[in-house]
Amino acid sequence: MDIPLISNLNVWQNIALIRFYHFNERRLPVRKRVLGLLNRFQKMEIADLRIAALDHRERFLVKLLRASMVQDALLLIDRPFRLVPDLPDAEMIEDSLAQIEELYTSCQIFDYAWNRERYRIKDVSEY
Protein backbone atom coordinates (compact mmCIF):
# COMPACT_ATOMS: atom_id res chain seq x y z
CA MET A 1 0.00 0.00 0.00
CA ASP A 2 3.00 2.26 -0.25
CA ILE A 3 2.42 3.11 -3.90
CA PRO A 4 1.76 6.86 -4.01
CA LEU A 5 -1.63 8.22 -4.83
CA ILE A 6 -1.78 10.26 -8.02
CA SER A 7 -2.25 13.90 -7.10
CA ASN A 8 -3.94 15.05 -10.32
CA LEU A 9 -6.68 12.41 -9.98
CA ASN A 10 -9.52 12.58 -7.51
CA VAL A 11 -10.27 9.89 -4.92
CA TRP A 12 -12.59 7.69 -6.97
CA GLN A 13 -10.22 7.76 -9.96
CA ASN A 14 -7.25 6.76 -7.77
CA ILE A 15 -9.22 3.81 -6.40
CA ALA A 16 -10.49 2.84 -9.87
CA LEU A 17 -7.09 2.86 -11.61
CA ILE A 18 -6.56 -0.89 -11.31
CA ARG A 19 -9.99 -1.67 -12.75
CA PHE A 20 -9.33 0.69 -15.67
CA TYR A 21 -5.87 -0.49 -16.60
CA HIS A 22 -5.76 -4.14 -15.60
CA PHE A 23 -9.31 -5.14 -16.43
CA ASN A 24 -10.19 -2.52 -19.07
CA GLU A 25 -13.50 -1.81 -17.34
CA ARG A 26 -15.69 1.08 -18.33
CA ARG A 27 -15.88 4.32 -16.39
CA LEU A 28 -19.49 4.32 -15.13
CA PRO A 29 -19.60 0.75 -13.72
CA VAL A 30 -16.25 1.27 -12.00
CA ARG A 31 -17.36 4.62 -10.53
CA LYS A 32 -20.53 2.97 -9.21
CA ARG A 33 -18.45 0.19 -7.63
CA VAL A 34 -16.04 2.66 -6.01
CA LEU A 35 -18.88 4.83 -4.69
CA GLY A 36 -20.46 1.72 -3.18
CA LEU A 37 -17.21 0.96 -1.37
CA LEU A 38 -16.85 4.52 -0.14
CA ASN A 39 -20.45 4.37 1.08
CA ARG A 40 -19.56 1.40 3.32
CA PHE A 41 -17.24 3.76 5.17
CA GLN A 42 -19.67 6.73 5.05
CA LYS A 43 -17.08 8.56 2.93
CA MET A 44 -18.93 9.21 -0.33
CA GLU A 45 -18.33 12.93 0.14
CA ILE A 46 -14.61 12.49 -0.58
CA ALA A 47 -15.13 10.77 -3.96
CA ASP A 48 -14.46 13.87 -6.05
CA LEU A 49 -11.80 15.44 -3.83
CA ARG A 50 -8.14 15.62 -4.78
CA ILE A 51 -5.66 13.73 -2.65
CA ALA A 52 -4.22 16.92 -1.10
CA ALA A 53 -7.60 17.62 0.53
CA LEU A 54 -7.62 14.33 2.49
CA ASP A 55 -6.53 13.65 6.04
CA HIS A 56 -4.29 10.70 6.99
CA ARG A 57 -7.19 8.32 7.66
CA GLU A 58 -8.85 9.12 4.34
CA ARG A 59 -5.58 8.61 2.46
CA PHE A 60 -5.14 5.25 4.18
CA LEU A 61 -8.67 4.28 3.14
CA VAL A 62 -8.05 5.29 -0.48
CA LYS A 63 -4.84 3.24 -0.61
CA LEU A 64 -6.58 0.27 1.01
CA LEU A 65 -9.49 0.38 -1.42
CA ARG A 66 -7.19 0.81 -4.41
CA ALA A 67 -5.13 -2.21 -3.34
CA SER A 68 -8.30 -4.27 -2.92
CA MET A 69 -9.37 -3.62 -6.53
CA VAL A 70 -7.04 -6.40 -7.70
CA GLN A 71 -8.98 -9.64 -8.10
CA ASP A 72 -8.26 -11.98 -5.13
CA ALA A 73 -5.98 -9.33 -3.65
CA LEU A 74 -3.15 -10.19 -1.30
CA LEU A 75 -2.80 -7.10 0.84
CA LEU A 76 0.46 -6.11 2.48
CA ILE A 77 0.29 -3.18 4.85
CA ASP A 78 3.73 -1.94 5.82
CA ARG A 79 3.88 0.09 9.03
CA PRO A 80 0.32 1.43 9.01
CA PHE A 81 1.03 3.83 11.87
CA ARG A 82 3.45 5.62 9.56
CA LEU A 83 0.53 6.14 7.16
CA VAL A 84 -1.90 7.14 9.94
CA PRO A 85 0.29 8.48 12.77
CA ASP A 86 -2.56 9.78 14.93
CA LEU A 87 -4.12 6.34 15.56
CA PRO A 88 -3.90 5.18 19.19
CA ASP A 89 -4.33 1.53 18.20
CA ALA A 90 -5.13 -0.73 15.24
CA GLU A 91 -8.92 -0.73 15.69
CA MET A 92 -9.59 1.53 12.67
CA ILE A 93 -7.31 -0.63 10.51
CA GLU A 94 -9.02 -3.84 11.65
CA ASP A 95 -12.49 -2.34 11.16
CA SER A 96 -11.58 -1.16 7.66
CA LEU A 97 -10.29 -4.60 6.70
CA ALA A 98 -13.44 -6.24 8.09
CA GLN A 99 -15.65 -4.00 5.92
CA ILE A 100 -13.97 -5.20 2.73
CA GLU A 101 -13.05 -8.77 3.68
CA GLU A 102 -14.70 -10.25 0.59
CA LEU A 103 -12.34 -8.24 -1.65
CA TYR A 104 -9.07 -9.79 -0.55
CA THR A 105 -7.71 -13.29 -0.07
CA SER A 106 -5.10 -12.49 2.56
CA CYS A 107 -3.75 -9.53 4.48
CA GLN A 108 -0.41 -9.23 6.23
CA ILE A 109 0.57 -6.28 8.39
CA PHE A 110 4.24 -5.61 9.02
CA ASP A 111 5.32 -3.25 11.74
CA TYR A 112 8.01 -2.66 14.33
CA ALA A 113 7.96 -4.81 17.47
CA TRP A 114 7.60 -1.71 19.66
CA ASN A 115 4.14 -1.13 18.18
CA ARG A 116 2.82 -4.50 19.41
CA GLU A 117 0.66 -2.89 22.14
CA ARG A 118 -1.15 -0.90 19.49
CA TYR A 119 -2.22 -4.24 17.96
CA ARG A 120 -3.10 -5.72 21.37
CA ILE A 121 -0.45 -8.42 20.87
CA LYS A 122 1.39 -9.68 23.93
CA ASP A 123 3.89 -12.10 22.39
CA VAL A 124 5.46 -11.41 19.03
CA SER A 125 8.21 -13.27 17.29
CA GLU A 126 10.94 -10.86 16.35
CA TYR A 127 12.84 -11.51 13.14
BAKOL-925149 format. One record per residue: residue number from 1; residue in three letters; z, x, y of N, C-alpha, C in turn. Coordinates in nm, 4 decimals. Atoms other than C-alpha are relative to their C-alpha. Last residue first. Layout:
N
(atom NUM ala (Z X Y) (Z X Y) (Z X Y))
...
This chain:
127
(atom 127 tyr (0.1031 -0.0888 0.0536) (1.3138 1.2844 -1.1510) (-0.0340 0.1055 0.1008))
(atom 126 glu (0.0627 -0.0788 -0.1058) (1.6349 1.0944 -1.0856) (-0.0965 0.0978 -0.0624))
(atom 125 ser (0.0431 -0.1307 0.0494) (1.7287 0.8213 -1.3274) (-0.0704 0.0719 0.1132))
(atom 124 val (0.1427 -0.0287 -0.0117) (1.9029 0.5464 -1.1409) (-0.0270 0.1370 -0.0590))
(atom 123 asp (0.0333 -0.1213 0.0735) (2.2386 0.3890 -1.2096) (-0.1510 0.0195 0.0009))
(atom 122 lys (-0.1143 -0.0895 0.0116) (2.3926 0.1392 -0.9680) (-0.0362 0.1326 -0.0661))
(atom 121 ile (0.0093 -0.0738 0.1260) (2.0871 -0.0449 -0.8422) (0.1153 0.0994 -0.0043))
(atom 120 arg (-0.1106 0.0470 0.0853) (2.1374 -0.3101 -0.5718) (-0.0086 0.0624 -0.1394))
(atom 119 tyr (0.0626 0.0743 0.1096) (1.7961 -0.2224 -0.4239) (0.1039 -0.0602 -0.0940))
(atom 118 arg (0.0819 0.1029 -0.0647) (1.9488 -0.1148 -0.0901) (-0.0716 -0.0868 -0.1037))
(atom 117 glu (-0.0873 0.1133 -0.0354) (2.2139 0.0659 -0.2895) (-0.0792 -0.1130 0.0652))
(atom 116 arg (-0.0279 0.0860 0.1161) (1.9414 0.2816 -0.4500) (0.0900 -0.1189 0.0340))
(atom 115 asn (0.0191 0.1407 -0.0368) (1.8180 0.4136 -0.1134) (0.0399 -0.0959 -0.1116))
(atom 114 trp (-0.1057 0.0414 -0.0924) (1.9659 0.7599 -0.1714) (-0.0171 -0.1431 0.0509))
(atom 113 ala (-0.1223 0.0388 0.0714) (1.7475 0.7960 -0.4806) (0.1082 -0.0488 0.0958))
(atom 112 tyr (-0.0978 -0.1066 0.0147) (1.4330 0.8007 -0.2660) (0.1259 -0.0525 -0.0684))
(atom 111 asp (-0.0792 -0.0278 -0.1188) (1.1742 0.5323 -0.3247) (0.0965 0.1138 -0.0295))
(atom 110 phe (-0.0509 -0.1369 -0.0001) (0.9017 0.4238 -0.5605) (0.0742 0.0243 0.1307))
(atom 109 ile (-0.0484 -0.0416 -0.1310) (0.8387 0.0565 -0.6280) (0.0596 0.1392 -0.0144))
(atom 108 gln (-0.0943 -0.1116 0.0051) (0.6229 -0.0407 -0.9231) (0.0377 0.0363 0.1432))
(atom 107 cys (-0.0375 -0.0569 -0.1287) (0.4480 -0.3752 -0.9526) (0.1044 0.1085 -0.0228))
(atom 106 ser (-0.1171 -0.0866 0.0017) (0.2559 -0.5104 -1.2493) (0.0279 0.0494 0.1411))
(atom 105 thr (-0.0394 -0.0230 0.1384) (-0.0067 -0.7708 -1.3289) (0.1302 0.0773 -0.0072))
(atom 104 tyr (-0.0029 -0.1386 0.0461) (-0.0549 -0.9071 -0.9789) (0.0520 0.0088 -0.1427))
(atom 103 leu (0.1124 -0.0795 -0.0495) (-0.1650 -1.2343 -0.8240) (-0.0020 0.1432 -0.0512))
(atom 102 glu (0.1185 0.0286 0.0819) (0.0586 -1.4697 -1.0251) (-0.1204 0.0859 0.0401))
(atom 101 glu (-0.0061 -0.0638 0.1317) (0.3682 -1.3045 -0.8771) (-0.1210 -0.0279 -0.0883))
(atom 100 ile (0.1396 -0.0262 0.0385) (0.2726 -1.3970 -0.5202) (-0.0100 0.0555 -0.1417))
(atom 99 gln (0.0895 0.1046 -0.0508) (0.5921 -1.5645 -0.4003) (-0.1458 0.0204 -0.0387))
(atom 98 ala (-0.0168 0.1218 0.0803) (0.8088 -1.3439 -0.6235) (-0.0975 -0.1096 0.0439))
(atom 97 leu (0.0656 -0.0214 0.1297) (0.6701 -1.0290 -0.4600) (0.0085 -0.1249 -0.0869))
(atom 96 ser (0.1446 -0.0026 -0.0247) (0.7661 -1.1575 -0.1156) (-0.0769 0.0171 -0.1301))
(atom 95 asp (0.0433 0.1380 -0.0256) (1.1162 -1.2493 -0.2345) (-0.1512 -0.0074 0.0215))
(atom 94 glu (-0.0055 0.0733 0.1267) (1.1651 -0.9018 -0.3841) (-0.0479 -0.1436 0.0166))
(atom 93 ile (0.1061 -0.0556 0.0844) (1.0513 -0.7312 -0.0633) (-0.0073 -0.0765 -0.1315))
(atom 92 met (0.1272 0.0489 -0.0542) (1.2673 -0.9586 0.1528) (-0.1173 0.0489 -0.0846))
(atom 91 glu (0.0152 0.1435 0.0248) (1.5694 -0.8915 -0.0725) (-0.1339 -0.0544 0.0505))
(atom 90 ala (0.1339 0.0290 0.0526) (1.5237 -0.5128 -0.0729) (-0.0265 -0.1491 -0.0219))
(atom 89 asp (0.0114 -0.0123 0.1459) (1.8201 -0.4334 0.1528) (-0.1399 -0.0444 -0.0425))
(atom 88 pro (-0.1278 -0.0500 0.0521) (1.9185 -0.3897 0.5183) (-0.0035 0.0231 -0.1511))
(atom 87 leu (-0.0544 0.0793 0.1107) (1.5555 -0.4118 0.6339) (0.1336 0.0576 -0.0471))
(atom 86 asp (-0.1138 0.0816 -0.0417) (1.4933 -0.2563 0.9780) (0.0603 -0.0850 -0.1116))
(atom 85 pro (-0.1256 -0.0739 -0.0144) (1.2767 0.0291 0.8482) (0.1220 -0.0842 0.0352))
(atom 84 val (-0.0820 0.1022 -0.0660) (0.9943 -0.1898 0.7143) (0.1400 0.0587 0.0201))
(atom 83 leu (0.0907 0.0997 -0.0572) (0.7162 0.0529 0.6140) (0.0757 -0.1047 0.0815))
(atom 82 arg (0.0752 -0.0739 -0.1019) (0.9558 0.3451 0.5619) (-0.0954 -0.0969 0.0710))
(atom 81 phe (-0.0852 -0.0020 -0.1193) (1.1874 0.1034 0.3831) (-0.0581 0.0885 0.1099))
(atom 80 pro (0.0165 0.1181 -0.0852) (0.9013 0.0317 0.1427) (0.0873 0.0000 0.1251))
(atom 79 arg (-0.1022 -0.0027 -0.1044) (0.9032 0.3884 0.0091) (-0.0114 -0.1178 0.0975))
(atom 78 asp (-0.0620 -0.1305 -0.0212) (0.5818 0.3732 -0.1936) (0.0923 -0.0063 0.1214))
(atom 77 ile (-0.0588 0.0009 -0.1336) (0.4855 0.0290 -0.3182) (0.0804 0.1289 0.0148))
(atom 76 leu (-0.0876 -0.1154 -0.0147) (0.2479 0.0459 -0.6114) (0.0489 0.0003 0.1439))
(atom 75 leu (-0.0512 -0.0360 -0.1314) (0.0842 -0.2801 -0.7097) (0.0923 0.1205 -0.0084))
(atom 74 leu (-0.1144 -0.0835 0.0347) (-0.1304 -0.3146 -1.0188) (0.0526 0.0531 0.1330))
(atom 73 ala (-0.0475 -0.1140 -0.0788) (-0.3653 -0.5982 -0.9326) (0.1194 0.0695 -0.0644))
(atom 72 asp (-0.0999 -0.0623 0.0879) (-0.5134 -0.8257 -1.1976) (0.0583 0.1259 0.0641))
(atom 71 gln (-0.0242 0.0784 0.1208) (-0.8100 -0.8976 -0.9635) (0.0928 0.0773 -0.0940))
(atom 70 val (0.0707 -0.0594 0.1135) (-0.7697 -0.7039 -0.6399) (0.0343 -0.0830 -0.1231))
(atom 69 met (0.1321 0.0620 0.0083) (-0.6527 -0.9367 -0.3615) (-0.0855 0.0590 -0.1119))
(atom 68 ser (0.0012 0.0996 0.1078) (-0.2919 -0.8300 -0.4268) (-0.1340 -0.0712 -0.0143))
(atom 67 ala (-0.0047 -0.0690 0.1297) (-0.3340 -0.5125 -0.2212) (-0.0088 -0.0984 -0.1158))
(atom 66 arg (0.1281 -0.0678 0.0183) (-0.4414 -0.7194 0.0810) (-0.0044 0.0701 -0.1358))
(atom 65 leu (0.1015 0.1000 0.0340) (-0.1424 -0.9491 0.0383) (-0.1367 0.0640 -0.0200))
(atom 64 leu (-0.0295 0.0532 0.1330) (0.1012 -0.6577 0.0270) (-0.1067 -0.1005 -0.0431))
(atom 63 lys (0.0353 -0.1036 0.0979) (-0.0605 -0.4842 0.3243) (0.0225 -0.0492 -0.1424))
(atom 62 val (0.1462 -0.0121 -0.0012) (-0.0481 -0.8051 0.5294) (-0.0448 0.1040 -0.1022))
(atom 61 leu (0.0566 0.1167 0.0670) (0.3144 -0.8669 0.4280) (-0.1524 0.0095 -0.0076))
(atom 60 phe (-0.0275 -0.0158 0.1429) (0.4184 -0.5136 0.5248) (-0.0645 -0.1141 -0.0782))
(atom 59 arg (0.0930 -0.1035 0.0480) (0.2464 -0.5577 0.8612) (0.0190 0.0248 -0.1489))
(atom 58 glu (0.1323 0.0615 0.0097) (0.4344 -0.8849 0.9116) (-0.1042 0.1011 -0.0480))
(atom 57 arg (-0.0010 0.0907 0.1160) (0.7659 -0.7192 0.8318) (-0.1362 -0.0650 -0.0196))
(atom 56 his (0.0000 -0.0759 0.1256) (0.6992 -0.4290 1.0703) (-0.0088 -0.0907 -0.1231))
(atom 55 asp (-0.1205 -0.0807 0.0183) (0.6044 -0.6527 1.3654) (-0.0058 0.0676 -0.1372))
(atom 54 leu (-0.0919 0.0332 0.1089) (0.2489 -0.7620 1.4329) (0.1259 0.0856 0.0027))
(atom 53 ala (-0.0905 0.1062 -0.0431) (0.0530 -0.7600 1.7616) (0.1075 -0.0330 -0.1035))
(atom 52 ala (-0.0924 -0.0521 -0.1017) (-0.1104 -0.4219 1.6919) (0.1029 -0.1039 0.0446))
(atom 51 ile (-0.1085 -0.0720 0.0651) (-0.2649 -0.5659 1.3726) (0.1042 0.0500 0.1003))
(atom 50 arg (0.0345 -0.1390 0.0313) (-0.4782 -0.8139 1.5623) (0.1252 0.0692 -0.0533))
(atom 49 leu (-0.0529 -0.1076 -0.0840) (-0.3826 -1.1797 1.5436) (-0.0545 0.1354 -0.0433))
(atom 48 asp (0.1026 -0.0473 -0.0923) (-0.6047 -1.4459 1.3868) (0.0487 0.1091 0.0956))
(atom 47 ala (0.1315 -0.0195 0.0626) (-0.3960 -1.5127 1.0770) (-0.1043 0.0603 0.0932))
(atom 46 ile (0.0432 -0.1385 -0.0238) (-0.0577 -1.4606 1.2489) (-0.1430 0.0260 -0.0479))
(atom 45 glu (0.0237 -0.0264 -0.1421) (0.0136 -1.8331 1.2930) (-0.0449 0.1434 0.0275))
(atom 44 met (0.1389 0.0316 -0.0350) (-0.0333 -1.8933 0.9210) (-0.0320 0.0339 0.1455))
(atom 43 lys (0.0522 -0.0982 -0.0949) (0.2934 -1.7084 0.8557) (-0.1453 -0.0286 0.0390))
(atom 42 gln (-0.0107 0.0631 -0.1318) (0.5052 -1.9670 0.6733) (-0.0447 0.0964 0.1101))
(atom 41 phe (-0.1013 -0.0767 -0.0722) (0.5170 -1.7243 0.3761) (0.0305 -0.0596 0.1375))
(atom 40 arg (-0.1151 -0.0162 0.0908) (0.3319 -1.9564 0.1399) (0.1167 0.0694 0.0699))
(atom 39 asn (-0.0795 0.1217 -0.0077) (0.1078 -2.0447 0.4371) (0.1217 0.0062 -0.0923))
(atom 38 leu (-0.0850 -0.0122 -0.1188) (-0.0137 -1.6848 0.4524) (0.0911 -0.1213 0.0148))
(atom 37 leu (-0.1027 -0.1008 0.0283) (-0.1371 -1.7212 0.0956) (0.0935 0.0180 0.1190))
(atom 36 gly (-0.0927 0.0570 0.0976) (-0.3180 -2.0459 0.1722) (0.1124 0.0963 -0.0344))
(atom 35 leu (-0.0870 0.0911 -0.0749) (-0.4693 -1.8885 0.4827) (0.1004 -0.0678 -0.0918))
(atom 34 val (-0.0949 -0.0814 -0.0765) (-0.6011 -1.6044 0.2663) (0.0959 -0.0890 0.0787))
(atom 33 arg (-0.0939 -0.0612 0.0951) (-0.7625 -1.8455 0.0190) (0.1081 0.0796 0.0738))
(atom 32 lys (-0.0859 0.1078 0.0492) (-0.9212 -2.0525 0.2969) (0.1058 0.0557 -0.0961))
(atom 31 arg (-0.0929 0.0346 -0.1091) (-1.0531 -1.7361 0.4615) (0.0969 -0.1085 -0.0455))
(atom 30 val (-0.0993 -0.1074 -0.0068) (-1.2000 -1.6251 0.1274) (0.1012 -0.0297 0.1103))
(atom 29 pro (-0.0941 0.0110 0.1123) (-1.3720 -1.9596 0.0748) (0.1090 0.1075 0.0029))
(atom 28 leu (-0.0849 0.1193 -0.0081) (-1.5129 -1.9490 0.4316) (0.0935 -0.0161 -0.1199))
(atom 27 arg (-0.1029 0.0003 -0.1045) (-1.6385 -1.5876 0.4315) (0.0936 -0.1217 -0.0051))
(atom 26 arg (0.0406 0.0524 -0.1299) (-1.8333 -1.5694 0.1085) (0.1212 -0.0185 0.0910))
(atom 25 glu (-0.0303 0.1417 -0.0218) (-1.7336 -1.3496 -0.1806) (-0.0351 -0.0399 0.1426))
(atom 24 asn (0.1099 0.0601 -0.0747) (-1.9068 -1.0194 -0.2521) (0.0197 -0.1502 0.0211))
(atom 23 phe (0.0424 0.1191 0.0738) (-1.6426 -0.9314 -0.5136) (-0.1133 -0.0747 0.0692))
(atom 22 his (-0.0006 -0.0243 0.1443) (-1.5595 -0.5762 -0.4142) (-0.0546 -0.1177 -0.0804))
(atom 21 tyr (0.0745 -0.1190 0.0416) (-1.6602 -0.5868 -0.0489) (-0.0043 0.0234 -0.1500))
(atom 20 phe (0.1339 -0.0142 -0.0579) (-1.5668 -0.9332 0.0686) (-0.0785 0.1123 -0.0666))
(atom 19 arg (0.0818 0.1100 0.0535) (-1.2747 -0.9994 -0.1674) (-0.1427 0.0092 0.0536))
(atom 18 ile (0.0277 -0.0281 0.1419) (-1.1310 -0.6562 -0.0893) (-0.0895 -0.1083 -0.0592))
(atom 17 leu (0.0958 -0.1101 0.0191) (-1.1609 -0.7085 0.2861) (-0.0392 0.0225 -0.1456))
(atom 16 ala (0.1204 0.0418 0.0728) (-0.9869 -1.0488 0.2842) (-0.0962 0.1128 -0.0346))
(atom 15 ile (-0.0392 0.0440 0.1344) (-0.6402 -0.9224 0.3807) (-0.1244 -0.0273 -0.0846))
(atom 14 asn (-0.0573 -0.1150 0.0698) (-0.7769 -0.7254 0.6757) (0.0375 -0.0372 -0.1431))
(atom 13 gln (0.1116 -0.0864 0.0383) (-0.9960 -1.0218 0.7764) (0.0485 0.1254 -0.0730))
(atom 12 trp (0.0656 0.0599 0.1163) (-0.6967 -1.2589 0.7693) (-0.1171 0.0863 -0.0467))
(atom 11 val (-0.0798 0.0025 0.1227) (-0.4922 -1.0274 0.9889) (-0.0791 -0.0542 -0.1180))
(atom 10 asn (-0.1237 0.0764 -0.0078) (-0.7510 -0.9523 1.2579) (0.0662 -0.0050 -0.1386))
(atom 9 leu (0.0078 0.1259 0.0747) (-0.9976 -0.6684 1.2406) (0.1305 -0.0755 0.0186))
(atom 8 asn (0.0942 0.0889 -0.0690) (-1.0317 -0.3942 1.5054) (-0.0285 -0.1281 -0.0787))
(atom 7 ser (-0.0481 0.0533 -0.1270) (-0.7104 -0.2253 1.3902) (-0.0973 -0.0943 0.0697))
(atom 6 ile (0.1104 -0.0282 -0.0922) (-0.8022 -0.1776 1.0258) (0.0276 -0.0714 0.1320))
(atom 5 leu (0.0673 0.1230 -0.0387) (-0.4832 -0.1630 0.8225) (-0.1043 0.0353 0.1056))
(atom 4 pro (-0.0198 0.0588 -0.1324) (-0.4011 0.1764 0.6856) (-0.0745 -0.1323 0.0176))
(atom 3 ile (0.1320 -0.0045 -0.0630) (-0.3903 0.2424 0.3109) (0.0117 -0.0716 0.1345))
(atom 2 asp (-0.0035 -0.0879 -0.1149) (-0.0247 0.2996 0.2260) (-0.1371 0.0167 0.0649))
(atom 1 met (0.0000 0.0812 -0.1198) (0.0000 0.0000 0.0000) (0.0000 0.0853 0.1258))
